[in-house]
């Protein structure tokens, strides 16, 4: 056993405690969507997602902010908007200033475009101060107020469904 294993266990323990706490205190916001954050994996097409969100939700560049999860490769230098497991310390302490700012930002909508059960992506969603969170079902249902069932390769379908439900909820 190495230190990385123990650190990940401490993060997992923190996550489990917080998800139980937050699921009991979930609140619904009726505010309109003006600021949107989204989280994707490094293999997903950021530009396509930005274009679709801007078009379908009638947003501009200043209303969108994103994070991209990438696997950690020692020595690789990444842009600020990338995050890896190395951006988290013991007990899920966030080390990156960009990541801290992202989770503290008061988004009206946070969308997780990842359909994998990744502790670090889930932790970002959990820690986010976003008022309304959307993701895929079956990963960690307690994280989201809305889950849309479709294949992650069908991003246009996901965004169209998101728009439809946001209209129904009178958030657009």
VENRA-V161890 format. One record per pair of residues at least 4 apart in sequence whose C-alpha atoms are under 8 Angstrom apart, sorted by the first residue. I is the first residue (numbers start at 1). GAP is how many residues later the second one is. D is the distance in Angstrom with one decimal. If there is no record, write none. Layout:
I;GAP;D / I;GAP;D
//
This chain:
1;4;6.4 / 1;5;7.7 / 2;4;6.8 / 3;4;6.1 / 4;4;6.1 / 5;4;6.2 / 6;4;6.3 / 7;4;6.3 / 7;82;7.1 / 7;83;5.3 / 7;84;7.4 / 8;4;6.1 / 8;82;7.7 / 9;4;6.1 / 10;4;6.2 / 10;80;6.1 / 10;81;5.0 / 10;82;7.3 / 11;4;6.1 / 11;78;7.9 / 11;79;6.4 / 11;80;4.7 / 11;81;4.7 / 12;4;6.2 / 12;107;7.3 / 13;4;6.3 / 13;78;7.7 / 14;4;6.2 / 14;77;5.8 / 14;78;6.6 / 15;4;6.0 / 15;77;7.7 / 15;108;6.6 / 16;4;6.4 / 17;4;6.4 / 18;4;6.0 / 18;108;7.9 / 19;4;6.0 / 19;107;7.1 / 19;123;7.1 / 19;124;7.4 / 20;4;6.6 / 21;4;6.7 / 22;4;6.0 / 23;119;6.0 / 23;120;7.6 / 28;103;7.3 / 28;104;7.2 / 28;117;7.8 / 29;102;5.9 / 29;103;6.8 / 30;139;7.9 / 30;140;7.6 / 30;141;6.6 / 31;77;7.1 / 31;140;6.3 / 32;76;7.1 / 32;138;7.4 / 32;139;4.4 / 32;140;5.7 / 33;75;5.2 / 33;76;6.4 / 33;138;5.7 / 33;139;6.0 / 34;25;7.5 / 34;29;6.4 / 34;73;7.9 / 34;74;6.2 / 35;28;4.7 / 35;29;6.2 / 35;71;8.0 / 35;72;5.1 / 35;73;5.3 / 35;74;6.6 / 36;27;6.1 / 36;28;5.0 / 36;29;6.4 / 36;71;5.5 / 36;72;6.1 / 36;73;4.9 / 36;74;5.8 / 36;75;7.7 / 37;27;5.8 / 37;28;4.8 / 37;29;5.4 / 37;30;7.9 / 37;70;6.3 / 37;72;6.3 / 37;73;4.7 / 37;74;6.4 / 38;26;7.9 / 38;27;6.6 / 38;28;4.8 / 38;29;6.4 / 38;72;5.4 / 38;73;4.6 / 38;74;5.7 / 38;75;7.1 / 39;27;5.7 / 39;28;4.9 / 39;29;5.8 / 39;30;7.4 / 39;71;7.8 / 39;72;6.4 / 39;73;4.8 / 39;74;6.0 / 39;75;7.2 / 39;82;7.5 / 40;4;6.4 / 40;6;7.5 / 40;26;7.8 / 40;27;6.5 / 40;28;5.0 / 40;29;6.3 / 40;72;6.4 / 40;73;5.2 / 40;74;5.6 / 41;27;5.4 / 41;28;4.8 / 41;29;6.4 / 41;72;7.7 / 41;73;6.2 / 42;26;5.7 / 42;27;5.6 / 42;28;5.2 / 45;4;6.5 / 46;4;6.1 / 47;4;6.1 / 48;4;6.2 / 49;4;6.1 / 49;106;7.1 / 50;4;6.0 / 50;14;7.8 / 51;4;6.2 / 52;4;5.9 / 52;104;6.8 / 52;107;6.9 / 53;4;5.5 / 53;5;7.4 / 53;6;6.9 / 53;106;6.8 / 54;4;5.2 / 54;5;4.4 / 54;6;5.8 / 54;7;7.6 / 55;4;6.9 / 56;103;7.2 / 56;104;7.0 / 56;107;6.6 / 57;106;6.5 / 57;115;7.4 / 59;4;6.1 / 59;5;7.5 / 60;4;7.0 / 66;15;6.8 / 67;14;5.0 / 67;15;5.8 / 67;16;7.0 / 67;32;8.0 / 68;13;6.2 / 68;14;4.6 / 68;15;6.2 / 69;13;5.7 / 69;14;5.1 / 69;15;5.8 / 69;52;7.0 / 70;12;6.5 / 70;13;6.2 / 70;14;5.4 / 71;13;5.9 / 71;14;7.4 / 72;4;7.9 / 72;12;5.5 / 72;13;6.7 / 72;14;7.0 / 78;4;6.2 / 80;18;6.2 / 81;17;6.9 / 81;18;7.6 / 83;4;6.3 / 83;16;7.3 / 84;4;7.9 / 84;36;7.7 / 85;35;6.3 / 87;7;6.0 / 87;8;5.1 / 87;9;5.7 / 88;4;5.4 / 88;5;5.4 / 88;6;4.7 / 88;7;5.7 / 88;8;8.0 / 89;4;4.8 / 89;5;6.3 / 89;6;6.7 / 92;31;8.0 / 94;5;7.1 / 94;6;6.3 / 95;4;7.7 / 95;5;7.5 / 96;4;6.2 / 97;4;6.1 / 98;4;6.1 / 99;4;6.3 / 100;4;6.2 / 101;4;6.0 / 102;26;7.4 / 103;21;6.5 / 103;22;7.7 / 103;24;5.9 / 103;25;4.0 / 103;26;6.0 / 103;27;7.8 / 104;23;7.9 / 104;24;6.1 / 104;25;5.6 / 105;23;7.4 / 105;24;6.3 / 105;25;7.1 / 106;23;5.5 / 106;24;5.3 / 106;25;7.1 / 107;22;6.9 / 107;23;4.5 / 107;24;6.3 / 107;25;7.9 / 108;22;5.7 / 108;23;5.1 / 108;24;6.0 / 109;21;5.9 / 109;22;6.2 / 109;23;4.8 / 109;24;5.8 / 109;25;7.5 / 110;15;7.7 / 110;20;5.9 / 110;21;7.8 / 110;22;6.3 / 110;23;4.8 / 110;24;6.2 / 111;22;5.9 / 111;23;4.8 / 111;24;5.9 / 112;13;7.5 / 112;21;7.9 / 112;22;6.3 / 112;23;4.9 / 112;24;7.5 / 113;22;6.4 / 113;23;7.4 / 113;39;7.1 / 114;21;7.6 / 114;22;7.4 / 114;38;7.2 / 115;20;7.9 / 115;21;5.9 / 115;24;6.9 / 115;37;6.7 / 116;23;6.8 / 117;5;7.4 / 117;22;5.4 / 117;23;7.5 / 118;4;6.0 / 119;4;6.0 / 120;4;6.3 / 121;4;6.4 / 122;4;6.0 / 122;18;7.7 / 122;21;7.8 / 123;4;6.0 / 124;4;6.0 / 125;8;7.8 / 125;18;7.0 / 126;17;6.2 / 132;12;7.6 / 132;13;6.3 / 133;10;7.3 / 133;11;4.9 / 133;12;5.6 / 133;13;6.6 / 134;10;5.3 / 134;11;6.2 / 134;12;4.9 / 134;13;5.6 / 134;14;7.5 / 135;9;6.3 / 135;11;6.7 / 135;12;5.0 / 135;13;6.4 / 136;11;5.0 / 136;12;5.3 / 136;13;5.9 / 136;14;7.6 / 137;4;6.1 / 137;10;5.3 / 137;11;6.5 / 137;12;6.1 / 140;4;7.9 / 141;6;7.7 / 148;10;6.9 / 148;13;7.3 / 148;14;7.3 / 149;9;8.0 / 150;4;6.9 / 150;7;7.5 / 150;8;6.5 / 151;4;7.7 / 152;6;7.8 / 154;4;6.4 / 155;4;6.1 / 156;4;6.2 / 157;4;6.1 / 158;4;6.1 / 159;4;6.2 / 160;4;6.2 / 161;4;6.3 / 162;4;6.1 / 163;4;6.2 / 163;9;7.9 / 164;4;6.4 / 165;4;6.1 / 166;4;6.0 / 166;5;5.1 / 166;6;6.0 / 167;4;5.9 / 167;5;5.4
//
